[in-house]
């Protein structure tokens, strides 16, 4: 299982702490993509100026993995 990492975030435009996806988050992403999701996905956990967590998704090796930015829903837990 991957551990948290400092990776660049396309939304925050900086190197921020990223955490691996939880089981529920992986299930949500699998449904969105329509294919299996590996352990290679991470979410940005930086707190934005509006007080919400960024939740932008990326893979370990690619900051811009998705053509359009994709983030987890705020209410997913």
Secondary structure, 3 states (H helix, E strand, C coil): CCCCEEEEECCCCEEEEEEECCHHHHHHHHHHHCCCCCCCEEEECCECCCCCECCEEEECCCCCCCCCCCECCCCCC
